[in-house]
Amino acid sequence: MGLLKQSTKQTDEKLEADKRQAERLPDLLRSVSETQIALRKAEQSNAPVEELRRLDLELDEVLTEAMRAAYAEKRLLIGPKGYTDRIYRRKRLAKPAVREVLDTAERLLTAREEHRLHGIRRFPLSRV
């Protein structure tokens, strides 16, 4: 019986953490958009490499947080039973609302990985 209570307590803690993180998703998506716009403006105005790199790293951070919040919202929509029951989780993944959030999370993941591979500028090596 102790294990069941511990499992329920852990599930409740995970659910609460996911609720807090999922609540931030709309603000984080707005931040992603704003950071992308700021980065484009900096590129167009030929900003220094240091400024561009700072914006690149900021975009990476915001994309990561938004992706995590989207996955938290997915887990929240699946429900507490989804933390422990994989069959229940798979059935809930077929629901349209869950699929929509999962698609958002995967788009954010793809955008983050693409940005990490090709978007983050490096400082040029200085020659002495």
C-alpha positions, 0 to 999 in steps of 0.5 A: 500500500505504501508504494501505491501512495508514493506513486500517487504522490509522485503522479500528483507532483508531476501533474502540478509541475506540468500544469505550471509549465503548460500555463506558460505556453501562450506567453512562450509562443509569443516570446518565440515570435518576438525573438524571431522578429528581433533577430530578423531586424538585427540581421537586416540592420547588420548588427554586430556578431555579438548581438546576433549571437545573443539573440540566437542563444535567446531564441534557442532558450525560448524555443526550448522552454516553449517546447517543454511547455507544449509537451507538458500540456500534452501530458496534462491533456492525457491526464494523470492516468497517462503517467502510469498506464501506457495503453491509456496514454496511447488511446488518449494520444488519438484525441484531436486536442492531444494531437494538436498540442503534440503537433505544436510540440514537435514543430517547436522541437524541429524548429529548435533543432534546425536553429541549433544546427544552422542558426546559432552563430559562432564568434569568428576566431581572432588572429593574433 
